[in-house]
Amino acid sequence: TLTQGFHQTKLSVISIGELLIDAGIKVYPNPAVQTLNIETTNLGTDVWLNLYSSNGKLVRQKKMLSAEEQINMESLAEGSYLLSLESANTTIQTFSIIKTR
């Protein structure tokens, strides 16, 4: 089994499925200093950009109003973040983002 040989007090499966959408998503620069750029194609309306800290706290949330959006990263602490593009409670794609000074 997956936990054989390891002491596991809690094991949570977050997701095993993969959403197959060719959304043409570009996220740059990574690592980011001041601004994170998000460009998409083939995405419909009602798409949200959710930026989570490494401890799972939602630190930024923005609705995509066009095919190109930006997230201000300047006031965030250095470290790792997860950028999740979501629509109708479904995650389209998640990116690992590094914030530097």
Contacts in CASP RR format, 6 or more apart in sequence:
PFRMAT RR
TARGET T0000
AUTHOR 0000-0000-0000
METHOD contacts of the structure
MODEL  1
TLTQGFHQTKLSVISIGELLIDAGIKVYPNPAVQTLNIETTNLGTDVWLN
LYSSNGKLVRQKKMLSAEEQINMESLAEGSYLLSLESANTTIQTFSIIKT
R
2 11 0 8 1.000
3 11 0 8 1.000
15 91 0 8 1.000
19 90 0 8 1.000
19 91 0 8 1.000
19 92 0 8 1.000
19 93 0 8 1.000
21 42 0 8 1.000
21 43 0 8 1.000
21 92 0 8 1.000
21 93 0 8 1.000
22 42 0 8 1.000
23 40 0 8 1.000
23 41 0 8 1.000
23 42 0 8 1.000
23 43 0 8 1.000
23 85 0 8 1.000
23 92 0 8 1.000
23 93 0 8 1.000
24 39 0 8 1.000
24 40 0 8 1.000
24 41 0 8 1.000
24 42 0 8 1.000
25 38 0 8 1.000
25 39 0 8 1.000
25 40 0 8 1.000
25 43 0 8 1.000
25 85 0 8 1.000
25 92 0 8 1.000
25 93 0 8 1.000
25 95 0 8 1.000
26 37 0 8 1.000
26 38 0 8 1.000
26 39 0 8 1.000
26 40 0 8 1.000
27 36 0 8 1.000
27 37 0 8 1.000
27 38 0 8 1.000
27 39 0 8 1.000
27 83 0 8 1.000
27 95 0 8 1.000
27 97 0 8 1.000
28 36 0 8 1.000
28 37 0 8 1.000
29 36 0 8 1.000
29 37 0 8 1.000
30 36 0 8 1.000
30 95 0 8 1.000
30 97 0 8 1.000
30 98 0 8 1.000
31 97 0 8 1.000
31 98 0 8 1.000
31 99 0 8 1.000
31 100 0 8 1.000
32 73 0 8 1.000
32 97 0 8 1.000
32 98 0 8 1.000
32 99 0 8 1.000
32 100 0 8 1.000
33 73 0 8 1.000
33 74 0 8 1.000
33 99 0 8 1.000
33 100 0 8 1.000
33 101 0 8 1.000
34 72 0 8 1.000
34 73 0 8 1.000
34 74 0 8 1.000
35 70 0 8 1.000
35 71 0 8 1.000
35 72 0 8 1.000
35 73 0 8 1.000
35 74 0 8 1.000
36 51 0 8 1.000
36 70 0 8 1.000
36 71 0 8 1.000
36 73 0 8 1.000
36 83 0 8 1.000
36 97 0 8 1.000
37 68 0 8 1.000
37 69 0 8 1.000
37 70 0 8 1.000
38 49 0 8 1.000
38 64 0 8 1.000
38 68 0 8 1.000
38 69 0 8 1.000
38 70 0 8 1.000
38 71 0 8 1.000
38 83 0 8 1.000
38 85 0 8 1.000
39 67 0 8 1.000
39 68 0 8 1.000
40 47 0 8 1.000
40 64 0 8 1.000
40 67 0 8 1.000
40 68 0 8 1.000
40 85 0 8 1.000
41 67 0 8 1.000
43 64 0 8 1.000
43 67 0 8 1.000
43 85 0 8 1.000
43 87 0 8 1.000
43 92 0 8 1.000
44 87 0 8 1.000
46 63 0 8 1.000
46 87 0 8 1.000
46 88 0 8 1.000
47 63 0 8 1.000
47 64 0 8 1.000
47 85 0 8 1.000
47 86 0 8 1.000
47 87 0 8 1.000
47 92 0 8 1.000
48 61 0 8 1.000
48 62 0 8 1.000
48 63 0 8 1.000
48 64 0 8 1.000
48 85 0 8 1.000
48 86 0 8 1.000
48 87 0 8 1.000
49 60 0 8 1.000
49 61 0 8 1.000
49 62 0 8 1.000
49 63 0 8 1.000
49 64 0 8 1.000
49 69 0 8 1.000
49 71 0 8 1.000
49 83 0 8 1.000
49 84 0 8 1.000
49 85 0 8 1.000
50 58 0 8 1.000
50 60 0 8 1.000
50 61 0 8 1.000
50 83 0 8 1.000
50 84 0 8 1.000
50 85 0 8 1.000
50 86 0 8 1.000
51 58 0 8 1.000
51 59 0 8 1.000
51 60 0 8 1.000
51 61 0 8 1.000
51 71 0 8 1.000
51 81 0 8 1.000
51 82 0 8 1.000
51 83 0 8 1.000
51 84 0 8 1.000
51 97 0 8 1.000
52 58 0 8 1.000
52 59 0 8 1.000
52 81 0 8 1.000
52 82 0 8 1.000
52 83 0 8 1.000
52 84 0 8 1.000
53 59 0 8 1.000
53 81 0 8 1.000
54 79 0 8 1.000
54 80 0 8 1.000
54 81 0 8 1.000
54 82 0 8 1.000
56 82 0 8 1.000
59 76 0 8 1.000
59 81 0 8 1.000
60 71 0 8 1.000
60 72 0 8 1.000
60 76 0 8 1.000
62 69 0 8 1.000
62 71 0 8 1.000
64 85 0 8 1.000
71 83 0 8 1.000
73 99 0 8 1.000
76 99 0 8 1.000
77 99 0 8 1.000
78 99 0 8 1.000
78 100 0 8 1.000
78 101 0 8 1.000
79 98 0 8 1.000
79 99 0 8 1.000
79 100 0 8 1.000
80 96 0 8 1.000
80 97 0 8 1.000
80 98 0 8 1.000
80 99 0 8 1.000
81 96 0 8 1.000
81 97 0 8 1.000
81 98 0 8 1.000
81 99 0 8 1.000
82 94 0 8 1.000
82 95 0 8 1.000
82 96 0 8 1.000
82 97 0 8 1.000
83 94 0 8 1.000
83 95 0 8 1.000
83 96 0 8 1.000
83 97 0 8 1.000
84 91 0 8 1.000
84 93 0 8 1.000
84 94 0 8 1.000
84 95 0 8 1.000
85 91 0 8 1.000
85 92 0 8 1.000
85 93 0 8 1.000
85 94 0 8 1.000
86 92 0 8 1.000
END
